[in-house]
Amino acid sequence: MIQEKEASLECCLYYKYITELEAVTLNQTKLWTKDFIIMSAASFFIALVYFLLVTTLAVYAIQQFNASESMAGFAASIFVIGAVFSRLFTGRYMETIGRQKVLYAGLFLFLAATLLYFTEMNLYLLLLIRFIHGAAFGISTTALATVIIDIIPKERRGEGISYFSLSATLATSIGPFLGLYISQHGDFSMIFILCTILSMISVIISLFLKIPRSVMTDDQDNSLKGFKLLSFFEKKAVPISLMITIMGFIYSGILSFITAYATEINLTEAASFFFLVYSIVLLISRPVTGKLLDIKGDNFVIYPAILSFAIGLLILSQSYNSFTLLLASVFIALGFGTMQSCFQAIAIKESPKHRIGLATSTYFICMDLGVGMGPFILGSIIPLFGFRGLYFMSAIVVFLCIFLYYSLHGKKAANQKLYS
């Protein structure tokens, strides 16, 4: 009888242990936590402010200050210059200063810069404000993208980053739509008021975050000190970051010239839905591609994505009706949209944990440089070859990147999968 009671007690204790173990395991692999949702929302509001302004600031500069088209364009693009500048130092000092302090500093500076649009200004002051706003954007987004890595379970990193990056993807379609709608039915002060509200929301909700502390050894801490090149870049993230530089460079040709191209081929109505279709496709595909990256490996996702981007550009270059133009958007989303989040996951996976901040800033700096340089260089090709020629040559370049990816990362990833 006593033995039966002892056996029963042992069974109860064993069941309790298993239950607790399952609960811990479930908690460790849970993706949609409070902190993950808050950070995704904050990222969305920050990106929404960026896209609200980037589509309207050039017109604002022309109307308010009689700026030339080149200076008006510079007022919009200097934001990216500020972001690249701040990312250099954010990745470098985030771990030594503290992630929480850097994140809050970036968010509060972002809000302060938004409020500066209400001051009396001239064109040069506007350029200064745009640079500061861009710097705050760079700090905030780099900090958010770094902190989110510690919140996402390691075995679901590709999936988690895919979901997280969807926040910015949604902003790419909602932001320009809101910006253009408000500018047509209101004035610029309404845009600045909305941007202020969105910035305030991102600050307020972030106060409820529980940000994990970064724990480093003395050797790791010392490796981040000093003023050398490796203090600002993570070398293990550079190969895959070079890929996003090229892909971002090519994609900027779509961002900058799709409207002009659609006007030339009389498909302006279809072009207005181009980025909406792009966003919808990513909403559906990114959770799937993120999971595949975690389960099947890098090459299983990246090779088809590169091919899809090339096909999308080829279809775009030969578009003569609305269907083919929007079909190109689908392939481009499955291509560039997939690579954008998966390359980030790879850059982080390849880097030491204590240098994730540097890996994140390295990745974003390379992407910003590609997107920022693209319009200036690609714009000089259009008078020579036209829009169709531009997109056709872009398709060839992207296709050839299959071999570049193989040499930079694909071969290594194949060996890792083979011996894992």
Buried (B, 14 or more C-beta within 10 A) or exposed (E): EEEEEEEEEEEEEEEEEEEEEEEEEEEEEEBEBEBBEBBBBBBBBBBBBBBBBBBBBBBBBBEEBEBEEEBBBBBBBBBBBBBBBBBBBBBBBBBEEBBBEBBBBBBBBBBEBBBBBEEEBEBEEBBBBBBBBBBBBBBBBBBBBBBBBBBBBEEBBBBBBBBBBBBBBBBBBBBBBBBBEBBEEEEBEEBBBBBBEBBBBBBEBBEEBEBEEBEBEEEBEEBBEEEEEEBBBBBBBBBBBBBBBBBBBBBBBBBBBBEEBBEEBEBEEBBEBBBBBBBBBBBEBBBEBBBBBBEEBBBBBBBBBBBBBBBBBBBBBEBEEBEBBBBBBBBBBBBBBBBBBBBBBBBBBBBEBBBBBBBBBBBBBBBBBBBBBBBEEBBEBBEEEBBBEBBBBBBEBBBEBBEBBBEBBBEBBBEBEEEE
